[in-house]
């Protein structure tokens, strides 16, 4: 299992609230949901291969 890179993330509180609710709806943690959204965006932009 690969070790994940940790770093601080400063985010607008209103956006965090949206992400928190969205993550709950998808049965994910906020961290996991942010990683999911970033991964999907990188794939769509053809910057990350499957």
C-alpha positions in Angstrom: 0.0 0.0 0.0 1.4 3.4 -1.0 1.8 6.1 1.6 -0.3 9.2 0.9 1.2 12.7 0.7 -0.1 14.9 3.5 -0.4 18.7 3.2 -2.5 21.5 4.7 -5.4 22.7 2.6 -6.9 26.1 3.1 -10.5 26.2 1.8 -13.4 28.6 2.0 -15.8 27.5 4.8 -18.8 27.7 2.5 -17.2 25.4 0.0 -16.2 23.0 2.8 -19.8 22.8 3.9 -20.8 21.9 0.3 -18.1 19.3 0.1 -19.0 17.9 3.5 -22.7 17.4 2.6 -21.7 16.0 -0.8 -19.3 13.5 0.8 -22.0 12.4 3.3 -24.4 11.9 0.4 -21.8 9.6 -1.3 -20.9 7.8 2.0 -17.3 9.1 1.9 -15.1 11.2 4.2 -14.5 14.8 3.0 -10.8 13.9 2.4 -11.7 10.8 0.3 -14.3 12.8 -1.6 -11.9 15.6 -2.4 -9.3 13.0 -3.6 -12.0 11.3 -5.7 -13.1 14.6 -7.3 -9.4 15.6 -8.1 -8.7 12.2 -9.6 -11.8 12.3 -11.8 -10.9 15.8 -13.0 -7.3 14.7 -13.7 -8.6 11.7 -15.8 -11.0 14.0 -17.7 -8.2 16.3 -18.5 -6.1 13.3 -19.7 -3.4 14.1 -17.0 -3.9 10.8 -15.2 -4.0 7.4 -16.7 -6.2 4.7 -15.2 
